Amino acid sequence: MSLLRSRRFFVVIAVAAATLVTAGWTQAQSVDLPDGSKLDLAVSCPVCSMKVATGTLGPAAVVFSDGRVVGFDGTGDFFRYVLDSAKYGFVPGNIKHLYVTEHGSKKFIEAKQGSFVTGSDVIGGMGPEVVAFSKKEDAEKFKADHHGAKVVGYSEVTLDDLKGKKKLLKMKHEEGHSSGSKH
């Protein structure tokens, strides 16, 4: 009987420890940005409403002049936000810093200094991703390895680069049916 009790005790302790660890993960955590400000990982991305996380592609952030930090769960959502200030209600002139996570190193880089691969086979939660690099030659290699469309600088990324490619459906016209146009 005492062996059974000791196993139950061990299971109770293990569950309690796992609960404490998990509770710690859900509390506000932050990541230090290069300018000394902090990116709160407990907030949601304003573009997709997903939690900002340090996942595969890494987070991105906009730091405003008033000290406010807005975080994103990926570089794609970062660009969706920055390129559509009217939709998200901010004044571009109030931006102090723009940070993205460099692919591979997981370090924050100043977005305006980065090279970006668009149209690659990397797809995020909201569709096509833009993959960031601090060195253009690294971006070129990634582009070749991941079927990227182009390597561009910060100011060359467009909202069109963030749209999914729609497959065109071929319409088969049956004989005797008009397509609405006369030849």
C-alpha positions as YAML, in Angstrom:
chain: A
units: angstrom
residues:
- id: 1
  name: MET
  ca: [0.00, 0.00, 0.00]
- id: 2
  name: SER
  ca: [2.77, 2.46, 0.79]
- id: 3
  name: LEU
  ca: [4.25, 2.02, -2.72]
- id: 4
  name: LEU
  ca: [0.88, 2.92, -4.23]
- id: 5
  name: ARG
  ca: [0.61, 5.99, -1.99]
- id: 6
  name: SER
  ca: [4.11, 7.13, -2.90]
- id: 7
  name: ARG
  ca: [3.30, 6.83, -6.63]
- id: 8
  name: ARG
  ca: [0.14, 8.87, -6.14]
- id: 9
  name: PHE
  ca: [2.11, 11.45, -4.21]
- id: 10
  name: PHE
  ca: [4.67, 11.62, -7.04]
- id: 11
  name: VAL
  ca: [1.90, 12.08, -9.63]
- id: 12
  name: VAL
  ca: [0.28, 14.86, -7.56]
- id: 13
  name: ILE
  ca: [3.64, 16.63, -7.19]
- id: 14
  name: ALA
  ca: [4.40, 16.26, -10.92]
- id: 15
  name: VAL
  ca: [0.99, 17.69, -11.90]
- id: 16
  name: ALA
  ca: [1.40, 20.58, -9.46]
- id: 17
  name: ALA
  ca: [4.86, 21.38, -10.82]
- id: 18
  name: ALA
  ca: [3.62, 21.28, -14.42]
- id: 19
  name: THR
  ca: [0.75, 23.60, -13.49]
- id: 20
  name: LEU
  ca: [3.13, 26.11, -11.91]
- id: 21
  name: VAL
  ca: [5.43, 26.05, -14.92]
- id: 22
  name: THR
  ca: [2.52, 26.49, -17.34]
- id: 23
  name: ALA
  ca: [1.09, 29.32, -15.23]
- id: 24
  name: GLY
  ca: [4.46, 31.04, -15.40]
- id: 25
  name: TRP
  ca: [4.42, 30.85, -19.20]
- id: 26
  name: THR
  ca: [1.01, 32.50, -19.43]
- id: 27
  name: GLN
  ca: [2.04, 35.47, -17.32]
- id: 28
  name: ALA
  ca: [3.32, 38.54, -19.11]
- id: 29
  name: GLN
  ca: [6.71, 37.84, -20.60]
- id: 30
  name: SER
  ca: [8.70, 40.31, -22.56]
- id: 31
  name: VAL
  ca: [11.59, 40.45, -24.97]
- id: 32
  name: ASP
  ca: [14.20, 43.20, -24.94]
- id: 33
  name: LEU
  ca: [14.42, 45.27, -28.11]
- id: 34
  name: PRO
  ca: [17.70, 46.84, -29.30]
- id: 35
  name: ASP
  ca: [16.66, 50.34, -28.18]
- id: 36
  name: GLY
  ca: [16.02, 49.18, -24.59]
- id: 37
  name: SER
  ca: [12.24, 49.02, -24.87]
- id: 38
  name: LYS
  ca: [10.37, 45.79, -24.22]
- id: 39
  name: LEU
  ca: [8.04, 43.77, -26.41]
- id: 40
  name: ASP
  ca: [5.24, 42.29, -24.29]
- id: 41
  name: LEU
  ca: [4.55, 38.73, -25.44]
- id: 42
  name: ALA
  ca: [1.24, 38.63, -23.57]
- id: 43
  name: VAL
  ca: [-0.44, 40.99, -26.05]
- id: 44
  name: SER
  ca: [-2.10, 40.02, -29.30]
- id: 45
  name: CYS
  ca: [-0.97, 41.01, -32.77]
- id: 46
  name: PRO
  ca: [-3.19, 43.89, -33.98]
- id: 47
  name: VAL
  ca: [-3.37, 42.38, -37.48]
- id: 48
  name: CYS
  ca: [-4.36, 38.76, -36.81]
- id: 49
  name: SER
  ca: [-5.18, 38.75, -33.07]
- id: 50
  name: MET
  ca: [-2.78, 35.86, -32.44]
- id: 51
  name: LYS
  ca: [-0.45, 36.01, -29.45]
- id: 52
  name: VAL
  ca: [2.90, 37.61, -30.17]
- id: 53
  name: ALA
  ca: [5.40, 34.78, -29.83]
- id: 54
  name: THR
  ca: [9.02, 33.95, -30.39]
- id: 55
  name: GLY
  ca: [8.10, 31.16, -32.80]
- id: 56
  name: THR
  ca: [9.77, 29.95, -35.97]
- id: 57
  name: LEU
  ca: [9.99, 33.30, -37.76]
- id: 58
  name: GLY
  ca: [10.12, 35.39, -34.62]
- id: 59
  name: PRO
  ca: [8.24, 38.50, -33.61]
- id: 60
  name: ALA
  ca: [8.48, 42.02, -34.99]
- id: 61
  name: ALA
  ca: [7.80, 45.37, -33.33]
- id: 62
  name: VAL
  ca: [7.04, 49.02, -33.97]
- id: 63
  name: VAL
  ca: [8.28, 51.43, -31.31]
- id: 64
  name: PHE
  ca: [6.54, 54.79, -31.34]
- id: 65
  name: SER
  ca: [8.01, 58.12, -30.22]
- id: 66
  name: ASP
  ca: [5.78, 58.11, -27.12]
- id: 67
  name: GLY
  ca: [7.34, 54.79, -26.03]
- id: 68
  name: ARG
  ca: [4.40, 52.61, -27.02]
- id: 69
  name: VAL
  ca: [5.47, 49.25, -28.48]
- id: 70
  name: VAL
  ca: [3.22, 47.32, -30.86]
- id: 71
  name: GLY
  ca: [4.16, 43.69, -31.43]
- id: 72
  name: PHE
  ca: [3.48, 41.26, -34.26]
- id: 73
  name: ASP
  ca: [3.68, 37.50, -34.52]
- id: 74
  name: GLY
  ca: [5.65, 37.70, -37.76]
- id: 75
  name: THR
  ca: [7.21, 39.96, -40.36]
- id: 76
  name: GLY
  ca: [4.26, 39.58, -42.72]
- id: 77
  name: ASP
  ca: [1.82, 41.05, -40.19]
- id: 78
  name: PHE
  ca: [4.39, 43.74, -39.33]
- id: 79
  name: PHE
  ca: [4.34, 44.89, -42.98]
- id: 80
  name: ARG
  ca: [0.55, 44.58, -43.22]
- id: 81
  name: TYR
  ca: [0.38, 47.03, -40.30]
- id: 82
  name: VAL
  ca: [3.13, 49.45, -41.32]
- id: 83
  name: LEU
  ca: [1.93, 49.67, -44.93]
- id: 84
  name: ASP
  ca: [-1.67, 50.46, -43.95]
- id: 85
  name: SER
  ca: [-1.49, 53.22, -41.31]
- id: 86
  name: ALA
  ca: [-5.01, 54.44, -42.14]
- id: 87
  name: LYS
  ca: [-6.51, 51.03, -41.35]
- id: 88
  name: TYR
  ca: [-4.64, 50.70, -38.05]
- id: 89
  name: GLY
  ca: [-4.97, 54.33, -36.98]
- id: 90
  name: PHE
  ca: [-1.43, 55.59, -36.48]
- id: 91
  name: VAL
  ca: [0.70, 58.38, -37.89]
- id: 92
  name: PRO
  ca: [3.80, 57.00, -39.66]
- id: 93
  name: GLY
  ca: [5.79, 60.07, -38.55]
- id: 94
  name: ASN
  ca: [5.36, 58.96, -34.94]
- id: 95
  name: ILE
  ca: [7.37, 55.76, -35.49]
- id: 96
  name: LYS
  ca: [10.75, 55.76, -33.77]
- id: 97
  name: HIS
  ca: [12.03, 52.23, -34.52]
- id: 98
  name: LEU
  ca: [10.98, 49.27, -36.66]
- id: 99
  name: TYR
  ca: [12.30, 45.85, -35.66]
- id: 100
  name: VAL
  ca: [12.02, 42.45, -37.31]
- id: 101
  name: THR
  ca: [13.57, 39.14, -36.37]
- id: 102
  name: GLU
  ca: [16.38, 38.03, -38.65]
- id: 103
  name: HIS
  ca: [15.80, 34.55, -40.05]
- id: 104
  name: GLY
  ca: [18.23, 32.04, -38.62]
- id: 105
  name: SER
  ca: [19.88, 34.23, -35.97]
- id: 106
  name: LYS
  ca: [16.63, 35.09, -34.16]
- id: 107
  name: LYS
  ca: [18.08, 38.56, -33.42]
- id: 108
  name: PHE
  ca: [16.16, 41.77, -33.86]
- id: 109
  name: ILE
  ca: [17.38, 43.98, -36.68]
- id: 110
  name: GLU
  ca: [16.31, 47.47, -37.69]
- id: 111
  name: ALA
  ca: [13.82, 46.80, -40.50]
- id: 112
  name: LYS
  ca: [14.99, 49.73, -42.63]
- id: 113
  name: GLN
  ca: [18.46, 48.13, -42.77]
- id: 114
  name: GLY
  ca: [17.24, 44.65, -43.68]
- id: 115
  name: SER
  ca: [16.89, 42.63, -46.86]
- id: 116
  name: PHE
  ca: [13.63, 40.77, -47.33]
- id: 117
  name: VAL
  ca: [12.64, 37.72, -49.36]
- id: 118
  name: THR
  ca: [9.12, 37.84, -50.73]
- id: 119
  name: GLY
  ca: [7.11, 35.13, -52.45]
- id: 120
  name: SER
  ca: [8.98, 32.20, -50.91]
- id: 121
  name: ASP
  ca: [7.49, 28.88, -49.85]
- id: 122
  name: VAL
  ca: [7.35, 30.13, -46.25]
- id: 123
  name: ILE
  ca: [3.73, 30.64, -45.23]
- id: 124
  name: GLY
  ca: [2.67, 32.10, -41.89]
- id: 125
  name: GLY
  ca: [-0.66, 32.04, -40.08]
- id: 126
  name: MET
  ca: [-1.98, 34.93, -42.19]
- id: 127
  name: GLY
  ca: [-0.59, 33.81, -45.53]
- id: 128
  name: PRO
  ca: [2.64, 34.63, -47.35]
- id: 129
  name: GLU
  ca: [5.51, 35.69, -45.13]
- id: 130
  name: VAL
  ca: [8.29, 38.16, -45.74]
- id: 131
  name: VAL
  ca: [11.56, 36.71, -44.45]
- id: 132
  name: ALA
  ca: [14.12, 39.14, -42.99]
- id: 133
  name: PHE
  ca: [17.92, 39.11, -43.20]
- id: 134
  name: SER
  ca: [20.63, 41.53, -42.14]
- id: 135
  name: LYS
  ca: [22.84, 40.55, -45.11]
- id: 136
  name: LYS
  ca: [21.65, 40.64, -48.71]
- id: 137
  name: GLU
  ca: [23.76, 37.60, -49.64]
- id: 138
  name: ASP
  ca: [21.96, 35.52, -46.99]
- id: 139
  name: ALA
  ca: [18.63, 36.68, -48.41]
- id: 140
  name: GLU
  ca: [19.73, 35.73, -51.94]
- id: 141
  name: LYS
  ca: [20.69, 32.21, -50.78]
- id: 142
  name: PHE
  ca: [17.37, 31.81, -48.94]
- id: 143
  name: LYS
  ca: [15.50, 33.02, -52.03]
- id: 144
  name: ALA
  ca: [17.16, 30.34, -54.16]
- id: 145
  name: ASP
  ca: [16.61, 27.60, -51.57]
- id: 146
  name: HIS
  ca: [12.95, 28.50, -50.88]
- id: 147
  name: HIS
  ca: [11.66, 29.49, -54.32]
- id: 148
  name: GLY
  ca: [11.45, 33.18, -53.43]
- id: 149
  name: ALA
  ca: [10.18, 35.77, -55.90]
- id: 150
  name: LYS
  ca: [12.59, 38.58, -55.06]
- id: 151
  name: VAL
  ca: [14.96, 40.13, -52.55]
- id: 152
  name: VAL
  ca: [14.05, 43.70, -51.66]
- id: 153
  name: GLY
  ca: [14.83, 46.44, -49.17]
- id: 154
  name: TYR
  ca: [12.37, 47.65, -46.54]
- id: 155
  name: SER
  ca: [10.87, 50.41, -48.69]
- id: 156
  name: GLU
  ca: [10.26, 48.00, -51.59]
- id: 157
  name: VAL
  ca: [7.93, 45.60, -49.75]
- id: 158
  name: THR
  ca: [4.31, 46.11, -50.84]
- id: 159
  name: LEU
  ca: [0.93, 44.84, -49.70]
- id: 160
  name: ASP
  ca: [0.78, 42.85, -52.96]
- id: 161
  name: ASP
  ca: [3.82, 40.88, -51.73]
- id: 162
  name: LEU
  ca: [1.66, 39.74, -48.80]
- id: 163
  name: LYS
  ca: [-1.27, 38.42, -50.80]
- id: 164
  name: GLY
  ca: [-1.67, 34.73, -51.42]
- id: 165
  name: LYS
  ca: [-1.34, 33.45, -54.93]
- id: 166
  name: LYS
  ca: [-4.73, 32.36, -56.18]
- id: 167
  name: LYS
  ca: [-4.85, 29.43, -58.51]
- id: 168
  name: LEU
  ca: [-6.73, 30.17, -61.67]
- id: 169
  name: LEU
  ca: [-9.47, 27.72, -62.44]
- id: 170
  name: LYS
  ca: [-9.81, 26.66, -66.02]
- id: 171
  name: MET
  ca: [-13.37, 26.84, -67.14]
- id: 172
  name: LYS
  ca: [-14.53, 24.14, -69.49]
- id: 173
  name: HIS
  ca: [-17.23, 25.39, -71.76]
- id: 174
  name: GLU
  ca: [-19.74, 22.89, -72.95]
- id: 175
  name: GLU
  ca: [-20.85, 22.93, -76.57]
- id: 176
  name: GLY
  ca: [-24.05, 24.82, -77.12]
- id: 177
  name: HIS
  ca: [-23.59, 27.15, -74.11]
- id: 178
  name: SER
  ca: [-22.69, 30.75, -74.66]
- id: 179
  name: SER
  ca: [-20.05, 32.46, -72.56]
- id: 180
  name: GLY
  ca: [-21.78, 35.79, -73.08]
- id: 181
  name: SER
  ca: [-19.48, 37.05, -75.78]
- id: 182
  name: LYS
  ca: [-20.10, 36.96, -79.50]
- id: 183
  name: HIS
  ca: [-17.39, 36.21, -82.01]
...
